[in-house]
C-alpha cells in the first residue's frame, strides 16, 4: 500500500493513477481525511448504482403521490428536518 500526500499526488497524478490501475492500493491522505483510489471498472456490484434509474423512479413515485395524495415512500418535511438535526 502506498500512502501519498495531496501535494505529492498533484505533482505525480499519472504515476499514482497508473499504480491504482494496476491494482496497487494507493491512499491519498489529506487534512480532510484519507481516500483510496479505485478505478471505476473495479467497483464492486454493491457500489455500482444506476443513478438515472433512481432519479426516474423517484419522479414516478412523486407523480403518483401528487395524483393520489397517498404514499408510504414520503415523510412529512418536519420529520426530515428533525432527522437532519440529529446527524
MOQUI-V362187 format. One record per helix or strand. SS is the DSSP state (H for helix, E for strand). FROM is the first residue (numbers start at 1). TO is the last residue. Records with the same first field share a line. If there is no record, write none. Layout:
SS = FROM-TO + FROM-TO
This chain:
E = 2-5 + 26-30 + 33-37
H = 6-11 + 13-21 + 40-42 + 51-68 + 77-85
